[in-house]
Amino acid sequence: MVLLDMTISSDLRKRIIESYDSGEGNRKEIAIRFKVSEDFVKKLLKQRKKLGHINSLPRGGSKPKFQGELLQELKEYVENHPDATLYKSSLNISHNKFGFMRF
């Protein structure tokens, strides 16, 4: 079985897909052969159909809070106000559009 935090190599992903495509077994048989879960084989086939590739996908996590124009504005503010506290920053940066908490 595949461990949850383990990334499957691109070589193994390719061999799984090639075996499935050449009819060497169904999803369960392929999973047993390559020592991965049947759900992983299913996910890999679904990903290929939906995205057109079998590369590993980026892991989850939150999106950056600051991007583009907002990130540039924050950088400029910090450069111009290096001693500003979070509280002071939250009161002064673009009407709190960065989402700082007010105390």
ZAVOVEX-335463 format. One record per residue: residue number from 1; x, y, z of N, C-alpha, C, O, CB in turn. Coordinates in Angstrom, 2 decimals, padded with zeros to 5 digits, m for minus. Atoms other than C-alpha are relative to their C-alpha. Glycine has a CB too. Example, Ala and Ser with C-alpha at 12.3 -4.5 7.8 and 13.67 -1.06 7.14 Angstrom:
# residues 2
@pos 1 | nu 000.89 | nv m001.19 | nw 000.00 | cau 012.30 | cav m004.50 | caw 007.80 | cu 000.90 | cv 001.20 | cw 000.00 | ou 001.94 | ov 001.18 | ow 000.66 | cbu m000.99 | cbv 000.03 | cbw 001.25
@pos 2 | nu m000.82 | nv m001.19 | nw m000.06 | cau 013.67 | cav m001.06 | caw 007.14 | cu m000.77 | cv 001.09 | cw 000.73 | ou m000.26 | ov 002.20 | ow 000.90 | cbu 000.41 | cbv 000.46 | cbw m001.42
//
This chain:
# residues 103
@pos 1 | nu 000.82 | nv m001.19 | nw 000.00 | cau 000.00 | cav 000.00 | caw 000.00 | cu 000.86 | cv 001.25 | cw 000.00 | ou 001.99 | ov 001.24 | ow 000.49 | cbu m000.93 | cbv 000.00 | cbw 001.20
@pos 2 | nu m000.71 | nv m001.27 | nw 000.08 | cau 001.05 | cav 003.60 | caw m000.62 | cu m000.19 | cv 000.75 | cw 001.31 | ou m001.30 | ov 000.84 | ow 001.84 | cbu m000.50 | cbv 000.84 | cbw m001.20
@pos 3 | nu 000.10 | nv m000.85 | nw m001.18 | cau 001.87 | cav 005.75 | caw 002.39 | cu m000.55 | cv 001.35 | cw m000.43 | ou m000.30 | ov 001.80 | ow m001.55 | cbu 001.37 | cbv 000.15 | cbw 000.70
@pos 4 | nu 000.65 | nv m001.25 | nw 000.37 | cau m000.08 | cav 009.00 | caw 002.48 | cu 000.97 | cv 001.10 | cw m000.38 | ou 000.69 | ov 001.87 | ow m001.30 | cbu m000.85 | cbv 000.46 | cbw 001.14
@pos 5 | nu m000.94 | nv m001.08 | nw 000.26 | cau 002.96 | cav 011.28 | caw 002.52 | cu 001.03 | cv m000.34 | cw m001.07 | ou 001.95 | ov 000.45 | ow m001.31 | cbu 000.69 | cbv 000.39 | cbw 001.26
@pos 6 | nu m001.00 | nv 000.45 | nw 000.96 | cau 004.86 | cav 009.35 | caw m000.12 | cu m000.35 | cv 000.48 | cw m001.41 | ou m001.49 | ov 000.33 | ow m001.85 | cbu 000.12 | cbv m001.53 | cbw 000.04
@pos 7 | nu 000.20 | nv m000.40 | nw 001.39 | cau 005.28 | cav 010.79 | caw m003.60 | cu 000.43 | cv m001.16 | cw m000.88 | ou 001.53 | ov m001.69 | ow m000.72 | cbu 000.78 | cbv 001.30 | cbw m000.34
@pos 8 | nu m000.30 | nv 001.10 | nw 000.91 | cau 005.16 | cav 008.15 | caw m006.31 | cu 000.83 | cv 000.56 | cw m001.16 | ou 000.48 | ov 001.57 | ow m001.75 | cbu m001.32 | cbv m000.67 | cbw m000.52
@pos 9 | nu m000.90 | nv m000.50 | nw 001.05 | cau 007.99 | cav 008.55 | caw m008.82 | cu m000.70 | cv 000.02 | cw m001.36 | ou m001.65 | ov m000.72 | ow m001.60 | cbu 001.26 | cbv m000.88 | cbw m000.09
@pos 10 | nu 000.58 | nv m000.10 | nw 001.34 | cau 007.20 | cav 009.55 | caw m012.38 | cu 000.22 | cv m001.30 | cw m000.78 | ou m000.61 | ov m001.68 | ow m001.60 | cbu 000.60 | cbv 001.19 | cbw m000.76
@pos 11 | nu m000.27 | nv 001.28 | nw 000.67 | cau 008.81 | cav 006.30 | caw m013.57 | cu m001.04 | cv m001.05 | cw 000.38 | ou m001.55 | ov m001.76 | ow m000.48 | cbu 001.42 | cbv m000.49 | cbw 000.36
@pos 12 | nu 001.00 | nv 000.97 | nw m000.45 | cau 006.46 | cav 004.18 | caw m011.46 | cu m001.38 | cv 000.35 | cw m000.54 | ou m002.13 | ov m000.54 | ow m000.95 | cbu m000.03 | cbv m000.07 | cbw 001.53
@pos 13 | nu 001.29 | nv m000.44 | nw 000.56 | cau 003.46 | cav 006.25 | caw m012.56 | cu m000.10 | cv m000.44 | cw m001.46 | ou m001.14 | ov m000.94 | ow m001.91 | cbu m000.16 | cbv 001.54 | cbw 000.12
@pos 14 | nu m000.02 | nv 000.36 | nw 001.42 | cau 004.46 | cav 005.66 | caw m016.18 | cu m000.17 | cv m001.51 | cw m000.19 | ou m000.93 | ov m001.95 | ow m001.06 | cbu 001.32 | cbv 000.48 | cbw m000.66
@pos 15 | nu 000.10 | nv 001.46 | nw 000.12 | cau 004.89 | cav 001.90 | caw m015.68 | cu m001.40 | cv m000.50 | cw 000.35 | ou m001.90 | ov m001.43 | ow m000.27 | cbu 001.04 | cbv m000.68 | cbw 000.91
@pos 16 | nu 001.38 | nv 000.37 | nw m000.36 | cau 001.48 | cav 001.65 | caw m013.99 | cu m000.93 | cv 000.24 | cw m001.17 | ou m001.72 | ov m000.63 | ow m001.53 | cbu m000.47 | cbv 000.79 | cbw 001.23
@pos 17 | nu 000.87 | nv m000.35 | nw 001.13 | cau m000.23 | cav 003.42 | caw m016.89 | cu 000.27 | cv m000.90 | cw m001.19 | ou m000.66 | ov m001.37 | ow m001.84 | cbu 000.20 | cbv 001.47 | cbw m000.39
@pos 18 | nu m000.34 | nv 000.87 | nw 001.13 | cau 001.65 | cav 001.40 | caw m019.52 | cu m000.55 | cv m001.40 | cw 000.21 | ou m001.07 | ov m002.00 | ow m000.73 | cbu 001.52 | cbv m000.05 | cbw m000.20
@pos 19 | nu 000.53 | nv 001.34 | nw m000.28 | cau 000.68 | cav m001.87 | caw m017.82 | cu m001.50 | cv m000.04 | cw m000.15 | ou m002.06 | ov m001.00 | ow m000.70 | cbu 000.39 | cbv m000.44 | cbw 001.41
@pos 20 | nu 001.47 | nv m000.05 | nw 000.12 | cau m002.95 | cav m000.84 | caw m017.60 | cu m000.41 | cv 000.11 | cw m001.46 | ou m001.31 | ov m000.60 | ow m001.91 | cbu m000.56 | cbv 001.20 | cbw 000.81
@pos 21 | nu 000.35 | nv m000.21 | nw 001.41 | cau m003.05 | cav 000.38 | caw m021.21 | cu 000.26 | cv m001.23 | cw m000.86 | ou m000.45 | ov m001.46 | ow m001.84 | cbu 000.79 | cbv 001.17 | cbw m000.56
@pos 22 | nu m000.31 | nv 001.19 | nw 000.80 | cau m001.47 | cav m002.82 | caw m022.54 | cu m000.83 | cv m001.21 | cw 000.42 | ou m000.65 | ov m002.31 | ow m000.10 | cbu 001.49 | cbv m000.33 | cbw 000.11
@pos 23 | nu 000.93 | nv 001.07 | nw m000.38 | cau m004.15 | cav m004.89 | caw m020.80 | cu 000.61 | cv m001.06 | cw 000.89 | ou 000.16 | ov m002.21 | ow 000.89 | cbu m000.54 | cbv m000.65 | cbw m001.23
@pos 24 | nu m000.65 | nv 000.97 | nw m000.86 | cau m001.87 | cav m006.57 | caw m018.28 | cu m000.80 | cv m000.28 | cw 001.27 | ou m000.36 | ov m001.07 | ow 002.12 | cbu 001.38 | cbv 000.49 | cbw 000.37
@pos 25 | nu 000.85 | nv 000.25 | nw m001.16 | cau m004.65 | cav m006.49 | caw m015.71 | cu m000.97 | cv 001.13 | cw 000.22 | ou m000.89 | ov 002.19 | ow m000.42 | cbu 000.85 | cbv m000.20 | cbw 001.24
@pos 26 | nu 000.93 | nv m001.06 | nw m000.35 | cau m007.49 | cav m004.54 | caw m014.22 | cu 000.65 | cv 000.88 | cw 001.07 | ou 001.80 | ov 000.65 | ow 001.46 | cbu m001.37 | cbv m000.59 | cbw 000.50
@pos 27 | nu m000.58 | nv m000.93 | nw m000.97 | cau m006.99 | cav m001.73 | caw m011.70 | cu 000.51 | cv m000.71 | cw 001.25 | ou 001.59 | ov m000.41 | ow 001.75 | cbu m001.03 | cbv 001.05 | cbw 000.40
@pos 28 | nu m000.38 | nv 000.70 | nw m001.22 | cau m006.89 | cav m004.09 | caw m008.72 | cu 001.28 | cv m000.82 | cw m000.22 | ou 002.18 | ov m000.81 | ow 000.62 | cbu m001.14 | cbv m000.91 | cbw 000.46
@pos 29 | nu m001.18 | nv 000.83 | nw 000.30 | cau m004.36 | cav m006.45 | caw m010.36 | cu 001.25 | cv 000.87 | cw m000.19 | ou 002.34 | ov 000.52 | ow 000.26 | cbu m000.26 | cbv m000.84 | cbw m001.27
@pos 30 | nu m001.12 | nv m000.92 | nw 000.21 | cau m002.16 | cav m003.53 | caw m011.44 | cu 000.48 | cv 000.55 | cw 001.36 | ou 001.68 | ov 000.66 | ow 001.61 | cbu m000.40 | cbv 001.17 | cbw m000.95
@pos 31 | nu m000.34 | nv m000.53 | nw m001.33 | cau m002.30 | cav m002.10 | caw m007.91 | cu 000.80 | cv m001.02 | cw 000.81 | ou 001.80 | ov m000.67 | ow 001.44 | cbu m001.27 | cbv 000.39 | cbw 000.76
@pos 32 | nu m000.71 | nv 001.05 | nw m000.74 | cau m001.22 | cav m005.40 | caw m006.38 | cu 001.40 | cv m000.19 | cw m000.57 | ou 002.38 | ov m000.30 | ow 000.17 | cbu m000.79 | cbv m001.34 | cbw m000.06
@pos 33 | nu m001.29 | nv 000.21 | nw 000.66 | cau 001.56 | cav m005.84 | caw m008.92 | cu 001.02 | cv 001.07 | cw 000.37 | ou 002.19 | ov 000.76 | ow 000.61 | cbu m000.19 | cbv m000.03 | cbw m001.52
@pos 34 | nu m000.92 | nv m001.10 | nw m000.26 | cau 003.06 | cav m002.40 | caw m008.26 | cu 000.00 | cv 000.46 | cw 001.47 | ou 000.66 | ov 001.44 | ow 001.83 | cbu m000.35 | cbv 001.17 | cbw m000.88
@pos 35 | nu 000.04 | nv m000.28 | nw m001.44 | cau 002.28 | cav m002.39 | caw m004.52 | cu m000.46 | cv 001.43 | cw 000.31 | ou 000.13 | ov 002.14 | ow 001.12 | cbu 001.38 | cbv m000.22 | cbw 000.61
@pos 36 | nu 000.67 | nv m001.27 | nw m000.27 | cau 000.09 | cav 000.71 | caw m004.62 | cu m001.47 | cv m000.30 | cw 000.25 | ou m001.91 | ov m001.43 | ow 000.03 | cbu 000.19 | cbv 001.03 | cbw m001.19
@pos 37 | nu 001.42 | nv 000.24 | nw m000.24 | cau m003.55 | cav 001.15 | caw m003.68 | cu m000.77 | cv 000.03 | cw m001.32 | ou m000.36 | ov 000.65 | ow m002.30 | cbu m000.57 | cbv 001.05 | cbw 000.98
@pos 38 | nu 000.86 | nv m000.03 | nw 001.18 | cau m006.29 | cav 000.53 | caw m006.17 | cu m000.52 | cv 001.42 | cw m000.22 | ou m000.70 | ov 001.85 | ow m001.36 | cbu m001.19 | cbv m001.00 | cbw 000.17
@pos 39 | nu 000.44 | nv m001.39 | nw 000.12 | cau m007.49 | cav 004.06 | caw m005.42 | cu 001.04 | cv 000.86 | cw m000.70 | ou 000.70 | ov 001.77 | ow m001.44 | cbu m000.31 | cbv 000.58 | cbw 001.38
@pos 40 | nu m001.06 | nv m000.76 | nw 000.68 | cau m004.11 | cav 005.39 | caw m006.55 | cu m000.05 | cv m000.24 | cw m001.50 | ou 000.08 | ov 000.70 | ow m002.29 | cbu 001.39 | cbv m000.37 | cbw 000.56
@pos 41 | nu 000.09 | nv 000.32 | nw 001.44 | cau m004.42 | cav 003.59 | caw m009.90 | cu m001.19 | cv 000.72 | cw m000.60 | ou m001.10 | ov 001.29 | ow m001.69 | cbu m000.11 | cbv m001.55 | cbw m000.23
@pos 42 | nu 001.22 | nv m000.67 | nw 000.46 | cau m007.95 | cav 004.94 | caw m010.26 | cu 000.24 | cv 001.51 | cw m000.13 | ou m000.15 | ov 002.12 | ow m001.13 | cbu m001.18 | cbv m000.27 | cbw 000.96
@pos 43 | nu m000.31 | nv m001.43 | nw 000.00 | cau m006.75 | cav 008.48 | caw m009.38 | cu 000.91 | cv 000.35 | cw m001.18 | ou 000.71 | ov 001.37 | ow m001.85 | cbu 000.66 | cbv 000.41 | cbw 001.32
@pos 44 | nu m000.95 | nv m000.25 | nw 001.07 | cau m003.90 | cav 008.24 | caw m011.87 | cu m000.69 | cv m000.03 | cw m001.37 | ou m000.43 | ov 000.82 | ow m002.23 | cbu 001.13 | cbv m001.05 | cbw 000.04
@pos 45 | nu 000.74 | nv 000.09 | nw 001.26 | cau m006.21 | cav 007.15 | caw m014.70 | cu m000.93 | cv 001.20 | cw m000.18 | ou m001.05 | ov 001.76 | ow m001.27 | cbu m000.81 | cbv m001.31 | cbw m000.06
@pos 46 | nu 000.92 | nv m001.14 | nw 000.04 | cau m008.71 | cav 009.88 | caw m013.84 | cu 000.77 | cv 001.29 | cw m000.29 | ou 000.32 | ov 002.13 | ow m001.07 | cbu m000.77 | cbv 000.13 | cbw 001.33
@pos 47 | nu m000.83 | nv m001.19 | nw 000.21 | cau m005.95 | cav 012.51 | caw m013.71 | cu 000.45 | cv 000.09 | cw m001.46 | ou 000.41 | ov 001.16 | ow m002.06 | cbu 001.22 | cbv m000.02 | cbw 000.93
@pos 48 | nu m000.45 | nv 000.00 | nw 001.40 | cau m004.63 | cav 011.47 | caw m017.12 | cu m001.13 | cv 000.41 | cw m000.93 | ou m000.93 | ov 001.18 | ow m001.87 | cbu 000.53 | cbv m001.40 | cbw m000.40
@pos 49 | nu 001.16 | nv m000.33 | nw 000.84 | cau m008.11 | cav 011.69 | caw m018.62 | cu m000.37 | cv 001.48 | cw 000.13 | ou m000.69 | ov 002.13 | ow m000.87 | cbu m001.20 | cbv m000.89 | cbw 000.37
@pos 50 | nu 000.43 | nv m001.38 | nw m000.25 | cau m008.88 | cav 015.06 | caw m017.02 | cu 001.07 | cv 001.03 | cw m000.37 | ou 000.75 | ov 002.04 | ow m000.99 | cbu m000.37 | cbv 000.16 | cbw 001.45
@pos 51 | nu m001.06 | nv m000.99 | nw 000.18 | cau m005.49 | cav 016.81 | caw m017.20 | cu 000.95 | cv m000.30 | cw m001.15 | ou 001.69 | ov 000.58 | ow m001.59 | cbu 000.79 | cbv 000.12 | cbw 001.24
@pos 52 | nu m000.86 | nv 000.35 | nw 001.11 | cau m003.69 | cav 014.92 | caw m019.96 | cu 001.42 | cv m000.36 | cw 000.39 | ou 002.28 | ov m000.51 | ow m000.47 | cbu 000.04 | cbv 001.11 | cbw m000.97
@pos 53 | nu m001.32 | nv 000.41 | nw m000.46 | cau m000.69 | cav 014.00 | caw m017.81 | cu m000.13 | cv m000.77 | cw 001.30 | ou m001.18 | ov m000.77 | ow 001.94 | cbu 000.94 | cbv 001.23 | cbw 000.18
@pos 54 | nu 000.00 | nv 000.79 | nw m001.23 | cau 000.27 | cav 011.77 | caw m014.90 | cu 001.04 | cv 000.49 | cw 001.00 | ou 001.39 | ov m000.22 | ow 001.94 | cbu 000.24 | cbv m001.47 | cbw m000.31
@pos 55 | nu m000.99 | nv m000.57 | nw m000.91 | cau 002.80 | cav 014.04 | caw m013.20 | cu m000.63 | cv 000.18 | cw 001.38 | ou m001.84 | ov 000.34 | ow 001.51 | cbu 000.53 | cbv 001.36 | cbw m000.53
@pos 56 | nu 000.54 | nv m000.23 | nw m001.33 | cau 002.47 | cav 014.44 | caw m009.46 | cu m000.50 | cv 001.45 | cw 000.08 | ou 000.08 | ov 002.35 | ow m000.52 | cbu 001.06 | cbv m000.29 | cbw 001.11
@pos 57 | nu 000.61 | nv m001.31 | nw m000.12 | cau 000.30 | cav 017.38 | caw m008.51 | cu 000.53 | cv 000.70 | cw 001.25 | ou 001.00 | ov 000.05 | ow 002.18 | cbu m001.54 | cbv m000.11 | cbw 000.06
@pos 58 | nu m000.46 | nv m000.72 | nw m001.18 | cau 001.23 | cav 020.12 | caw m006.08 | cu m000.82 | cv m000.40 | cw 001.22 | ou m002.02 | ov m000.69 | ow 001.12 | cbu m000.09 | cbv 001.52 | cbw m000.22
@pos 59 | nu 000.68 | nv 000.33 | nw m001.25 | cau 000.38 | cav 019.37 | caw m002.48 | cu m000.93 | cv 001.14 | cw 000.38 | ou m000.80 | ov 002.26 | ow m000.11 | cbu 001.02 | cbv m000.27 | cbw 001.13
@pos 60 | nu 000.96 | nv m000.99 | nw m000.48 | cau m002.43 | cav 021.19 | caw m000.76 | cu 000.65 | cv 001.11 | cw 000.80 | ou 001.87 | ov 001.16 | ow 000.94 | cbu m001.05 | cbv m000.66 | cbw 000.84
@pos 61 | nu m000.48 | nv m001.13 | nw m000.77 | cau m002.10 | cav 024.29 | caw 001.33 | cu m000.77 | cv 001.23 | cw m000.38 | ou m001.49 | ov 001.25 | ow m001.38 | cbu 001.50 | cbv 000.21 | cbw m000.20
@pos 62 | nu 000.74 | nv m001.22 | nw 000.29 | cau m003.46 | cav 027.75 | caw 001.44 | cu 000.72 | cv 000.82 | cw m001.07 | ou 001.94 | ov 000.72 | ow m001.24 | cbu m000.19 | cbv 000.83 | cbw 001.27
@pos 63 | nu m000.57 | nv m000.88 | nw 001.03 | cau m002.94 | cav 030.23 | caw m001.36 | cu 000.67 | cv 001.18 | cw 000.70 | ou 000.27 | ov 001.56 | ow 001.79 | cbu m001.11 | cbv 000.49 | cbw m001.00
@pos 64 | nu m000.66 | nv m001.16 | nw m000.60 | cau m000.60 | cav 033.14 | caw m000.69 | cu m001.00 | cv 001.13 | cw 000.24 | ou m001.86 | ov 001.40 | ow m000.61 | cbu 001.17 | cbv 000.49 | cbw m000.89
@pos 65 | nu 000.90 | nv m001.11 | nw m000.33 | cau m002.39 | cav 036.02 | caw 001.03 | cu 000.32 | cv 001.23 | cw m000.83 | ou m000.57 | ov 002.02 | ow m001.16 | cbu 000.08 | cbv 000.34 | cbw 001.49
@pos 66 | nu m000.43 | nv m001.20 | nw 000.71 | cau m000.37 | cav 038.61 | caw m000.85 | cu 000.54 | cv m000.37 | cw m001.37 | ou 001.49 | ov m001.15 | ow m001.50 | cbu 001.06 | cbv 000.75 | cbw 000.82
@pos 67 | nu m000.44 | nv 000.27 | nw 001.37 | cau m000.01 | cav 038.54 | caw m004.62 | cu m000.09 | cv 001.30 | cw m000.79 | ou m000.83 | ov 002.22 | ow m000.44 | cbu m000.86 | cbv m001.12 | cbw m000.65
@pos 68 | nu 000.08 | nv m001.10 | nw 000.95 | cau 000.58 | cav 040.99 | caw m007.43 | cu 000.11 | cv 001.38 | cw 000.63 | ou 001.05 | ov 001.66 | ow 001.37 | cbu m001.27 | cbv m000.08 | cbw m000.75
@pos 69 | nu 000.00 | nv m001.39 | nw m000.46 | cau m000.29 | cav 044.60 | caw m006.63 | cu m000.01 | cv 000.10 | cw 001.53 | ou 000.66 | ov 000.96 | ow 002.11 | cbu m001.20 | cbv 000.74 | cbw m000.58
@pos 70 | nu 000.05 | nv m000.03 | nw m001.46 | cau m001.12 | cav 043.86 | caw m003.00 | cu 001.35 | cv m000.34 | cw 000.62 | ou 001.76 | ov 000.28 | ow 001.60 | cbu m001.06 | cbv m000.97 | cbw 000.50
@pos 71 | nu m001.31 | nv 000.38 | nw m000.50 | cau 002.23 | cav 042.16 | caw m002.45 | cu 000.99 | cv 001.14 | cw m000.16 | ou 001.78 | ov 001.43 | ow 000.75 | cbu 000.51 | cbv m001.25 | cbw m000.72
@pos 72 | nu m000.89 | nv m001.13 | nw 000.25 | cau 004.08 | cav 045.08 | caw m004.00 | cu m000.28 | cv 001.13 | cw 000.99 | ou 000.65 | ov 001.74 | ow 001.51 | cbu m000.15 | cbv 000.51 | cbw m001.45
@pos 73 | nu 000.36 | nv m001.07 | nw m000.94 | cau 002.16 | cav 047.55 | caw m001.82 | cu 000.49 | cv m000.34 | cw 001.42 | ou 000.98 | ov 000.54 | ow 002.13 | cbu m001.52 | cbv 000.23 | cbw 000.00
@pos 74 | nu m000.46 | nv 000.41 | nw m001.33 | cau 002.97 | cav 045.56 | caw 001.32 | cu 001.53 | cv 000.14 | cw 000.10 | ou 002.04 | ov 000.64 | ow 001.11 | cbu m000.42 | cbv m001.46 | cbw 000.28
@pos 75 | nu m001.47 | nv m000.12 | nw m000.01 | cau 006.69 | cav 045.38 | caw 000.39 | cu 000.42 | cv 001.46 | cw 000.14 | ou 001.31 | ov 001.78 | ow 000.93 | cbu 000.60 | cbv m000.60 | cbw m001.28
@pos 76 | nu m000.33 | nv m001.42 | nw m000.07 | cau 006.80 | cav 049.13 | caw m000.16 | cu m000.30 | cv 000.58 | cw 001.38 | ou 000.48 | ov 001.37 | ow 001.90 | cbu m000.77 | cbv 000.78 | cbw m001.07
@pos 77 | nu 000.36 | nv m000.49 | nw m001.33 | cau 005.03 | cav 049.81 | caw 003.13 | cu 001.03 | cv m000.44 | cw 001.03 | ou 001.46 | ov 000.37 | ow 001.86 | cbu m001.40 | cbv m000.50 | cbw 000.40
@pos 78 | nu m000.97 | nv 000.52 | nw m000.97 | cau 007.43 | cav 047.59 | caw 005.09 | cu 001.35 | cv 000.69 | cw m000.18 | ou 002.03 | ov 000.99 | ow 000.80 | cbu 000.14 | cbv m001.54 | cbw m000.16
@pos 79 | nu m001.26 | nv m000.70 | nw 000.25 | cau 010.45 | cav 049.22 | caw 003.42 | cu m000.04 | cv 001.42 | cw 000.56 | ou 000.95 | ov 001.89 | ow 001.11 | cbu 000.31 | cbv 000.03 | cbw m001.50
@pos 80 | nu 000.13 | nv m001.38 | nw m000.46 | cau 009.15 | cav 052.69 | caw 004.29 | cu m000.31 | cv 000.12 | cw 001.49 | ou m000.12 | ov 001.18 | ow 002.08 | cbu m001.07 | cbv 000.69 | cbw m000.79
@pos 81 | nu 000.38 | nv m000.01 | nw m001.41 | cau 007.98 | cav 051.75 | caw 007.79 | cu 000.54 | cv m001.25 | cw 000.70 | ou m000.25 | ov m002.08 | ow 001.16 | cbu m001.55 | cbv 000.09 | cbw 000.15
@pos 82 | nu m000.56 | nv 001.24 | nw m000.54 | cau 010.40 | cav 049.10 | caw 009.11 | cu m000.32 | cv m000.24 | cw 001.48 | ou m000.24 | ov m001.37 | ow 001.95 | cbu 001.48 | cbv 000.00 | cbw m000.18
@pos 83 | nu 000.29 | nv 000.17 | nw m001.42 | cau 009.43 | cav 049.75 | caw 012.74 | cu m001.49 | cv m000.08 | cw 000.29 | ou m001.89 | ov m000.13 | ow 001.45 | cbu 000.60 | cbv 001.15 | cbw 000.79
@pos 84 | nu 001.45 | nv 000.04 | nw m000.19 | cau 005.67 | cav 049.60 | caw 012.20 | cu m000.42 | cv m001.34 | cw 000.61 | ou 000.09 | ov m002.40 | ow 000.24 | cbu m000.74 | cbv 000.23 | cbw m001.33
@pos 85 | nu 000.54 | nv 001.22 | nw m000.60 | cau 003.79 | cav 047.12 | caw 014.33 | cu m001.10 | cv m000.54 | cw m000.89 | ou m001.58 | ov 000.15 | ow m001.79 | cbu m000.54 | cbv 000.27 | cbw 001.42
@pos 86 | nu 001.10 | nv 000.59 | nw 000.77 | cau 001.18 | cav 044.76 | caw 012.92 | cu m001.26 | cv 000.84 | cw 000.18 | ou m002.00 | ov 001.06 | ow m000.77 | cbu m000.25 | cbv m001.45 | cbw 000.44
@pos 87 | nu 001.18 | nv m000.82 | nw m000.27 | cau m001.49 | cav 046.87 | caw 014.60 | cu 000.04 | cv 001.29 | cw m000.82 | ou m000.94 | ov 001.64 | ow m001.48 | cbu m000.09 | cbv 000.34 | cbw 001.51
@pos 88 | nu m000.14 | nv m001.25 | nw 000.75 | cau m000.18 | cav 050.10 | caw 013.08 | cu m000.13 | cv m000.26 | cw m001.49 | ou m000.77 | ov 000.53 | ow m002.20 | cbu 001.35 | cbv 000.67 | cbw 000.32
@pos 89 | nu 000.09 | nv 000.34 | nw 001.42 | cau 000.18 | cav 048.43 | caw 009.69 | cu m001.44 | cv m000.25 | cw m000.41 | ou m001.87 | ov 000.17 | ow m001.49 | cbu 000.85 | cbv m001.23 | cbw m000.31
@pos 90 | nu 001.39 | nv 000.33 | nw 000.35 | cau m003.38 | cav 047.16 | caw 009.79 | cu m000.86 | cv 001.24 | cw m000.09 | ou m001.86 | ov 001.24 | ow m000.80 | cbu m000.59 | cbv m000.97 | cbw 001.03
@pos 91 | nu 000.76 | nv m001.24 | nw 000.05 | cau m004.63 | cav 050.69 | caw 010.34 | cu 000.35 | cv 000.84 | cw m001.22 | ou m000.44 | ov 001.69 | ow m001.64 | cbu 000.23 | cbv 000.80 | cbw 001.25
@pos 92 | nu m000.50 | nv m000.89 | nw 001.04 | cau m002.60 | cav 052.19 | caw 007.51 | cu 000.05 | cv m000.58 | cw m001.41 | ou 000.07 | ov 000.19 | ow m002.37 | cbu 001.33 | cbv 000.44 | cbw 000.36
@pos 93 | nu m000.19 | nv 000.57 | nw 001.33 | cau m002.34 | cav 049.76 | caw 004.60 | cu m001.34 | cv m000.15 | cw m000.71 | ou m002.16 | ov m001.00 | ow m000.33 | cbu 000.72 | cbv m001.37 | cbw 000.08
@pos 94 | nu 001.15 | nv 000.10 | nw 000.89 | cau m005.05 | cav 050.31 | caw 002.00 | cu m001.29 | cv m000.36 | cw 000.71 | ou m001.99 | ov m001.28 | ow 000.29 | cbu 000.28 | cbv m001.00 | cbw m001.06
@pos 95 | nu 001.26 | nv 000.22 | nw m000.72 | cau m007.91 | cav 050.42 | caw 004.46 | cu m000.18 | cv m001.45 | cw 000.41 | ou m001.27 | ov m002.01 | ow 000.33 | cbu m001.17 | cbv 000.43 | cbw m000.86
@pos 96 | nu 000.01 | nv 001.36 | nw m000.53 | cau m007.00 | cav 047.02 | caw 005.86 | cu m000.32 | cv m001.07 | cw m001.06 | ou m000.83 | ov m002.13 | ow m000.71 | cbu m001.00 | cbv m000.09 | cbw 001.14
@pos 97 | nu 000.32 | nv 000.98 | nw 001.03 | cau m007.35 | cav 045.23 | caw 002.50 | cu 000.87 | cv m001.24 | cw 000.06 | ou 000.58 | ov m002.22 | ow m000.64 | cbu 000.12 | cbv 000.62 | cbw m001.34
@pos 98 | nu m000.83 | nv 001.17 | nw m000.14 | cau m004.58 | cav 042.82 | caw 003.53 | cu m000.60 | cv m000.97 | cw 001.00 | ou m000.13 | ov m002.10 | ow 001.12 | cbu 001.39 | cbv 000.39 | cbw 000.42
@pos 99 | nu 000.65 | nv 000.92 | nw m000.92 | cau m006.84 | cav 041.33 | caw 006.16 | cu 000.65 | cv m000.11 | cw 001.36 | ou 000.42 | ov m001.09 | ow 002.07 | cbu m000.06 | cbv m001.33 | cbw m000.60
@pos 100 | nu m000.58 | nv 000.05 | nw m001.33 | cau m004.79 | cav 042.16 | caw 009.24 | cu m001.12 | cv 000.18 | cw 001.02 | ou m002.09 | ov 000.89 | ow 000.77 | cbu 001.10 | cbv 001.10 | cbw 000.18
@pos 101 | nu 001.00 | nv m000.10 | nw m001.06 | cau m006.77 | cav 041.78 | caw 012.45 | cu 000.16 | cv 001.33 | cw 000.71 | ou 001.28 | ov 001.79 | ow 000.94 | cbu 000.12 | cbv m001.18 | cbw 000.99
@pos 102 | nu m000.03 | nv m001.20 | nw m000.84 | cau m007.67 | cav 044.91 | caw 014.34 | cu m000.13 | cv m000.45 | cw 001.45 | ou m000.90 | ov m001.36 | ow 001.76 | cbu m001.14 | cbv 001.02 | cbw m000.40
@pos 103 | nu 000.01 | nv 000.39 | nw m001.42 | cau m007.05 | cav 044.71 | caw 018.07 | cu m000.91 | cv 000.91 | cw 000.79 | ou m001.05 | ov 000.75 | ow 002.00 | cbu 001.41 | cbv 000.03 | cbw 000.58
//
